Amino acid sequence: MTKLRSTPQVLKLTLTSALMVLAISSHAEITSTCYGKTHNGRLEQGKMLPADGDNFEGYSLIARMAGRTYVHSDVYNIVVGAYQQLNANHPDKRFKYAETGFQQGGEFKPHKTHRNGLSVDFMTPVMDGDGRSVHLPTHPLNKFGYDIEFDNQGRFDGLRIDYDAQAAHLMALHQQATAQGHDIWRVIFDPELQPKLFETEHGAYLQQHIQFSKKRSWVRHDEHYHVDFDVPCKHQ
């Protein structure tokens, strides 16, 4: 019987194959499982949202490093897909996401929900004094944007809410969700500011397809809008 020799070429091929397997494994698609409800659930195999993209960015590198930007894998696909859709249809608009949840879900202070990977906060899109789409400033001094207060006209420190961009974003999120066999359960956004959102080009679509909060929440939800996605979860 002839014995194979461990030549340098054979070793090189073996090492290359092993590295390829590791590379494929590291990029394997993550599939999440959610349990319970947004207010009392948990998550397995949560997926971290990208730090940024062509038309979006996260609200804080510090929060990202603290593990506060994980979502259910299906929600990940919806959020990223919506940004890609917006980049094609509204390339001049800029968007920013905020708090989502931990990799394994569970209690997520100071939020009452965000526990099973299906809740995402999005910072409200804004325009500057020249009408250009810009990112709402988020940093530790303003509690990463959550301490910002818009007036009843949707204005803050030389910025104003871009209702057209927000409406387009919500429509894209709904369309991406339904394309994947899911839906949006609800959107929490300051009821006093909602009329301006419904006056936009996509306002009728939003009113027909998405359930909005009718009462003011325990926090105002003007500098951000909270979206809960309707994805099937297992019982606790």
Disulfide bonds with the S-S distance in Angstrom:
Cys34-Cys233 1.99
